[in-house]
Amino acid sequence: MPHGDSKREIEEGNRKVENDQDLARAKIQEYLDKEQNVPLNIAVTGETGSGKSTFVNAIRGIDNKDEKAARTGCVETTMEVTPYLHPNYPNVTFWDLPGIGTNNYPAATYLKKVGFEKFDFFIIISADRFKENDVKLAKEIQKMKKKFYFVRSKIDDNIRNEKRSQREFNEERTLTQIRNNCIQGLQDQGLQSPQVFLVSSFDLKLYDFPLLKDAFLLAMPNISVDMIKEKKKAFQAKVKYWAMLSAAVAGVPVPGVSVAVDTTLLFGVVTTYVLGFGLDIPSLKRMANYSGVPYEELKKVIKSTLIAVKVTPELVMRLLAQFSSLALLLAAEEGSRFIPLLGIPAAVGLSFTFTYRSLNMILDMLADDAEKVFTRVHLKTTG
């Protein structure tokens, strides 16, 4: 065969490998984008003065004085439907709705004026007992077959008032009485099994705020060690899925494709871990501002090299390469491709194992650091 033909075939072969890699990368990115970009529109509604705007700020981990905060005050501040993006998750939007029953938004036309049908999930807030308008909203949401929670806000005010007025104050008993009163009032107005959460938007560790996570767990700030553990569980539930996806790509009989795709996949998933635990630079700086713990001091309690830096595919792979067991798995996967007949099945199994172990290892590291950061901040705010 002429030398020129051999060179041409090699070049064509290289182009084919590159095209296969690009196609595989694009497919993985499509999966990642689908996971990360599903929009979630959460409506926060209720009567004027119930603390809707303060709640919107709290659930996003934003201080009321922050330039990105929803306006709060003792008079009506939300005059129109206003969206607020979560700082880490642009696909998660909290909508601060005007108070129902005002001159501008009377109850009879409220649903149409605020565009109720466009929201996926609803938080109905009241600073007192839930009233007729709150129940009407809940019944309309039920008709749309969407989820909602009742949130009884400003519980810290109630607890302080009860402490002053009761000779033998018992906080747990008082909370139970408030919750039962809310539930009974809603049932009396025709709602079956209403879910009521008692919260203070100024101290997220207290009362029922940690329980408000089912619909938007990963979008919430780290308000307790239990919350961090729940986030870790949510992430762990999908590790096997990502490992199976990696294994499927490993079945492509082209050297280099699996490694290229694994790099893209691991980078995308690990980035969601960093954001979910609030360990990216903007989140850590916000935490420093709110807690009074200097940013540099927060960085000192962190061990992982993926935190407080710009995460890149190369950084993720460099970290994994430091662990000999993972490096050997990756090398074995590529080497197995040259074994006749059994090579590709072996590569599939090795790819699954490599991705599964890598994600679990990184998840353990990041969750551990998230707990360290939370503990450091908690010591400052409670000390």
C-alpha positions as CSV (number, residue, x, y, z in Angstrom):
1,M,0.0,0.0,0.0
2,P,1.4,3.4,-0.9
3,H,2.7,5.5,2.0
4,G,0.4,8.4,1.0
5,D,-2.7,6.1,1.3
6,S,-1.6,4.9,4.7
7,K,-1.2,8.4,6.0
8,R,-4.6,9.3,4.6
9,E,-6.3,6.4,6.2
10,I,-4.7,7.2,9.6
11,E,-5.9,10.8,9.3
12,E,-9.4,9.7,8.4
13,G,-9.3,7.2,11.3
14,N,-8.3,10.0,13.7
15,R,-11.1,12.2,12.4
16,K,-13.5,9.4,13.0
17,V,-12.4,9.0,16.6
18,E,-12.7,12.7,17.1
19,N,-16.1,12.7,15.6
20,D,-17.2,9.8,17.8
21,Q,-15.8,11.5,20.9
22,D,-17.6,14.8,20.0
23,L,-20.9,12.9,19.4
24,A,-20.6,11.0,22.7
25,R,-19.7,14.1,24.6
26,A,-22.7,15.9,23.0
27,K,-25.0,13.1,24.1
28,I,-23.8,13.1,27.7
29,Q,-24.1,16.9,27.8
30,E,-27.6,16.5,26.6
31,Y,-28.4,14.2,29.5
32,L,-26.7,16.6,32.0
33,D,-28.5,19.7,30.5
34,K,-31.8,17.9,30.8
35,E,-31.1,17.1,34.4
36,Q,-30.0,20.6,35.4
37,N,-32.4,22.8,33.3
38,V,-35.8,21.4,34.1
39,P,-37.5,24.7,35.3
40,L,-39.2,24.8,38.7
41,N,-41.5,27.7,39.3
42,I,-42.4,28.1,43.0
43,A,-45.2,30.6,43.9
44,V,-45.2,32.2,47.4
45,T,-48.6,33.6,48.1
46,G,-50.9,34.7,50.9
47,E,-52.3,37.8,52.5
48,T,-50.4,41.1,52.7
49,G,-48.0,41.3,55.7
50,S,-47.7,37.6,56.1
51,G,-43.9,37.6,55.5
52,K,-43.9,36.3,51.9
53,S,-40.9,38.4,50.7
54,T,-38.9,37.5,53.8
55,F,-39.6,33.9,53.2
56,V,-38.5,34.2,49.5
57,N,-35.2,35.6,50.7
58,A,-34.7,33.0,53.4
59,I,-35.4,30.0,51.1
60,R,-32.8,31.3,48.6
61,G,-30.2,32.0,51.3
62,I,-30.3,35.7,50.6
63,D,-30.1,38.4,53.3
64,N,-33.0,41.0,53.3
65,K,-30.4,43.7,52.7
66,D,-28.8,42.0,49.7
67,E,-29.2,43.8,46.4
68,K,-30.8,40.6,45.0
69,A,-33.3,40.3,47.8
70,A,-37.1,40.7,47.6
71,R,-38.2,44.0,49.2
72,T,-39.5,43.6,52.7
73,G,-41.2,45.9,55.1
74,C,-44.0,46.5,57.5
75,V,-46.3,47.8,54.7
76,E,-47.2,46.1,51.4
77,T,-44.1,46.0,49.3
78,T,-44.9,43.4,46.6
79,M,-47.2,45.2,44.2
80,E,-46.9,42.8,41.2
81,V,-45.8,39.3,40.5
82,T,-42.0,39.3,40.9
83,P,-39.6,36.5,40.0
84,Y,-36.4,35.8,42.0
85,L,-33.9,33.3,40.7
86,H,-32.1,31.0,43.1
87,P,-28.4,32.2,43.1
88,N,-27.1,28.7,42.3
89,Y,-29.9,27.3,40.2
90,P,-31.2,29.6,37.5
91,N,-33.8,27.0,36.6
92,V,-35.4,27.4,40.0
93,T,-37.5,30.6,40.3
94,F,-39.4,31.8,43.4
95,W,-42.3,34.0,42.5
96,D,-43.2,36.6,45.2
97,L,-46.9,37.2,44.6
98,P,-48.9,40.2,45.7
99,G,-51.1,39.8,48.7
100,I,-54.6,38.4,48.0
101,G,-57.6,40.5,48.8
102,T,-56.0,44.0,48.3
103,N,-57.6,46.7,46.2
104,N,-55.2,45.9,43.3
105,Y,-55.6,42.1,43.7
106,P,-59.1,41.3,45.0
107,A,-59.8,37.7,45.7
108,A,-62.4,37.3,42.9
109,T,-59.8,38.1,40.2
110,Y,-56.6,37.1,42.0
111,L,-55.9,33.8,40.2
112,K,-56.3,35.3,36.8
113,K,-54.2,38.4,37.5
114,V,-51.2,36.5,38.9
115,G,-51.3,33.7,36.3
116,F,-51.7,30.9,38.7
117,E,-51.5,28.2,36.0
118,K,-47.8,28.8,35.2
119,F,-46.5,27.8,38.7
120,D,-45.4,24.2,39.6
121,F,-45.5,24.4,43.3
122,F,-47.1,26.7,45.9
123,I,-46.3,28.0,49.3
124,I,-49.4,29.6,51.0
125,I,-48.1,31.8,53.9
126,S,-50.0,33.3,56.8
127,A,-48.7,35.1,59.9
128,D,-52.0,34.3,61.8
129,R,-54.7,31.7,61.2
130,F,-55.4,30.7,57.7
131,K,-58.4,32.5,56.3
132,E,-61.1,31.9,53.7
133,N,-58.9,33.4,50.9
134,D,-56.1,31.0,51.7
135,V,-58.4,28.0,51.5
136,K,-59.8,29.2,48.2
137,L,-56.3,29.3,46.8
138,A,-55.6,25.8,48.1
139,K,-58.8,24.4,46.5
140,E,-57.9,26.0,43.1
141,I,-54.4,24.5,43.3
142,Q,-55.9,21.1,44.1
143,K,-58.1,21.4,40.9
144,M,-54.9,21.9,38.9
145,K,-53.5,18.7,40.6
146,K,-50.4,20.6,41.8
147,K,-48.7,20.5,45.2
148,F,-48.8,23.1,47.9
149,Y,-47.9,23.6,51.5
150,F,-49.3,25.9,54.2
151,V,-46.6,27.9,56.0
152,R,-47.4,29.6,59.3
153,S,-44.8,32.4,59.4
154,K,-43.4,34.6,62.2
155,I,-43.6,31.8,64.8
156,D,-40.6,33.3,66.6
157,D,-42.9,36.3,67.4
158,N,-45.6,34.0,68.7
159,I,-43.1,32.1,70.9
160,R,-41.8,35.4,72.4
161,N,-45.3,36.6,73.1
162,E,-46.3,33.4,74.8
163,K,-43.2,33.4,76.9
164,R,-44.2,36.8,78.3
165,S,-47.8,35.9,79.0
166,Q,-47.5,32.4,80.4
167,R,-46.3,31.6,83.9
168,E,-45.2,28.0,82.9
169,F,-44.2,28.3,79.3
170,N,-43.5,25.1,77.3
171,E,-42.3,25.8,73.8
172,E,-43.1,22.3,72.3
173,R,-46.6,22.4,73.8
174,T,-47.2,25.9,72.3
175,L,-46.0,24.8,68.9
176,T,-48.3,21.8,69.0
177,Q,-51.2,24.0,69.9
178,I,-50.5,26.4,67.0
179,R,-50.1,23.6,64.5
180,N,-53.2,21.8,65.6
181,N,-55.2,25.1,65.6
182,C,-54.1,25.8,62.0
183,I,-54.9,22.3,60.8
184,Q,-58.3,22.2,62.5
185,G,-59.2,25.6,61.0
186,L,-58.3,24.4,57.5
187,Q,-60.2,21.2,58.0
188,D,-63.3,23.1,59.2
189,Q,-63.2,24.9,55.9
190,G,-63.3,21.7,53.9
191,L,-59.6,20.8,53.3
192,Q,-58.6,17.2,53.8
193,S,-55.2,16.4,55.6
194,P,-53.6,19.9,55.1
195,Q,-49.8,20.1,55.6
196,V,-48.8,23.0,57.8
197,F,-45.3,24.1,58.6
198,L,-44.3,26.5,61.4
199,V,-41.3,28.6,60.5
200,S,-39.2,31.7,61.3
201,S,-37.6,33.2,58.2
202,F,-35.0,34.7,60.5
203,D,-33.7,31.5,62.0
204,L,-33.9,28.6,59.6
205,K,-32.8,26.0,62.1
206,L,-35.9,26.5,64.2
207,Y,-39.3,24.8,64.0
208,D,-40.4,23.2,60.7
209,F,-38.2,25.0,58.2
210,P,-35.8,22.0,57.7
211,L,-38.8,19.9,56.7
212,L,-39.7,22.2,53.8
213,K,-37.4,20.5,51.4
214,D,-39.3,17.8,49.5
215,A,-40.0,19.9,46.4
216,F,-36.7,22.0,46.4
217,L,-34.3,20.3,48.6
218,L,-31.1,21.0,46.6
219,A,-32.1,24.6,46.1
220,M,-32.2,25.3,49.8
221,P,-29.3,26.7,51.8
222,N,-27.6,24.4,54.3
223,I,-29.6,25.0,57.5
224,S,-28.6,21.9,59.4
225,V,-26.4,18.9,59.3
226,D,-29.5,16.8,58.7
227,M,-30.2,18.9,55.6
228,I,-26.7,18.3,54.3
229,K,-27.2,14.5,54.9
230,E,-30.5,14.6,53.0
231,K,-28.9,16.4,50.1
232,K,-26.2,13.7,50.0
233,K,-28.9,11.0,49.9
234,A,-30.6,12.7,47.0
235,F,-27.4,12.9,45.1
236,Q,-26.5,9.3,46.0
237,A,-29.8,8.0,44.6
238,K,-28.6,9.0,41.1
239,V,-25.0,7.8,41.2
240,K,-25.9,4.4,39.8
241,Y,-27.8,6.1,37.0
242,W,-24.7,8.1,36.0
243,A,-22.5,5.0,36.3
244,M,-24.8,3.0,34.0
245,L,-24.7,5.8,31.5
246,S,-20.9,5.8,31.6
247,A,-20.9,2.0,31.1
248,A,-23.2,2.3,28.1
249,V,-20.7,4.6,26.4
250,A,-17.8,2.3,27.3
251,G,-19.4,-0.2,24.9
252,V,-18.3,2.0,22.0
253,P,-15.3,0.1,20.4
254,V,-13.2,3.2,19.9
255,P,-10.2,4.0,22.1
256,G,-10.4,7.3,24.0
257,V,-14.2,7.8,23.6
258,S,-15.1,6.4,27.1
259,V,-12.5,8.5,28.9
260,A,-13.5,11.7,27.1
261,V,-17.2,11.1,27.9
262,D,-16.4,10.2,31.5
263,T,-14.5,13.4,31.9
264,T,-17.5,15.4,30.6
265,L,-20.0,13.4,32.7
266,L,-18.0,13.6,36.0
267,F,-17.4,17.4,35.5
268,G,-21.1,18.0,35.0
269,V,-22.3,15.9,37.9
270,V,-19.6,17.1,40.3
271,T,-20.5,20.8,39.5
272,T,-24.1,20.0,40.6
273,Y,-22.7,18.6,43.9
274,V,-20.6,21.7,44.6
275,L,-23.6,24.0,43.9
276,G,-26.0,21.8,45.8
277,F,-23.9,21.9,48.9
278,G,-23.3,25.7,48.6
279,L,-19.6,25.2,48.3
280,D,-19.0,27.4,45.2
281,I,-17.3,30.8,45.6
282,P,-20.4,33.0,45.5
283,S,-22.3,30.9,48.1
284,L,-19.3,30.7,50.5
285,K,-18.9,34.5,50.2
286,R,-22.6,35.0,51.0
287,M,-22.3,32.7,53.9
288,A,-19.3,34.7,55.2
289,N,-21.2,37.9,54.9
290,Y,-24.2,36.6,56.8
291,S,-22.4,34.8,59.5
292,G,-19.6,37.2,60.2
293,V,-17.0,34.3,59.7
294,P,-14.4,35.6,57.2
295,Y,-14.3,33.9,53.8
296,E,-10.7,32.9,54.2
297,E,-11.5,31.3,57.5
298,L,-14.3,29.2,55.9
299,K,-11.8,28.1,53.3
300,K,-9.4,26.8,56.0
301,V,-11.9,24.1,57.2
302,I,-12.2,22.8,53.6
303,K,-10.2,19.8,52.5
304,S,-11.4,19.1,48.9
305,T,-9.6,20.9,46.1
306,L,-12.9,21.2,44.2
307,I,-14.3,23.9,46.7
308,A,-13.9,27.6,46.5
309,V,-12.3,27.3,43.0
310,K,-13.5,27.3,39.4
311,V,-14.3,23.7,38.8
312,T,-13.0,22.4,35.5
313,P,-13.0,18.9,33.8
314,E,-9.2,18.9,34.2
315,L,-9.4,19.6,37.9
316,V,-11.8,16.8,38.5
317,M,-9.7,14.3,36.7
318,R,-6.5,15.5,38.4
319,L,-8.2,14.9,41.7
320,L,-9.2,11.3,40.8
321,A,-5.8,10.6,39.4
322,Q,-4.4,11.0,42.9
323,F,-6.1,7.9,44.0
324,S,-4.2,4.8,42.7
325,S,-7.2,2.5,42.8
326,L,-9.2,4.8,40.5
327,A,-6.2,5.5,38.2
328,L,-5.7,1.7,37.8
329,L,-9.4,1.2,37.0
330,L,-9.3,3.9,34.3
331,A,-6.1,2.4,32.8
332,A,-7.5,-1.1,32.9
333,E,-10.6,0.0,31.1
334,E,-8.7,1.4,28.2
335,G,-6.3,-1.5,28.1
336,S,-9.1,-4.1,28.1
337,R,-10.3,-2.8,24.7
338,F,-7.5,-4.6,23.0
339,I,-8.4,-8.0,24.4
340,P,-10.3,-10.0,21.7
341,L,-14.0,-10.9,22.4
342,L,-13.9,-10.2,26.2
343,G,-12.4,-6.7,26.0
344,I,-15.5,-4.6,25.4
345,P,-17.6,-6.4,28.1
346,A,-14.7,-5.9,30.5
347,A,-14.4,-2.2,29.6
348,V,-18.2,-1.8,30.3
349,G,-17.8,-3.2,33.8
350,L,-14.7,-1.2,34.6
351,S,-16.3,2.0,33.4
352,F,-19.3,1.5,35.6
353,T,-17.1,0.8,38.6
354,F,-14.8,3.8,37.9
355,T,-17.7,6.2,37.6
356,Y,-19.6,4.8,40.6
357,R,-16.6,4.9,42.9
358,S,-15.5,8.3,41.7
359,L,-18.8,10.0,42.3
360,N,-19.3,8.3,45.7
361,M,-15.8,9.3,46.8
362,I,-16.3,12.9,45.7
363,L,-19.7,13.1,47.2
364,D,-18.3,11.9,50.5
365,M,-15.6,14.5,50.4
366,L,-18.0,17.4,49.5
367,A,-20.6,16.4,52.0
368,D,-18.0,16.2,54.7
369,D,-16.7,19.7,53.9
370,A,-20.2,21.1,53.8
371,E,-20.7,19.8,57.3
372,K,-17.4,21.4,58.4
373,V,-18.4,24.8,56.9
374,F,-21.8,24.6,58.5
375,T,-20.4,23.7,61.9
376,R,-17.9,26.6,61.7
377,V,-20.7,29.1,60.8
378,H,-23.0,27.6,63.4
379,L,-20.4,28.0,66.2
380,K,-20.1,31.7,65.2
381,T,-23.9,32.4,65.1
382,T,-24.6,30.5,68.4
383,G,-21.5,31.3,70.3
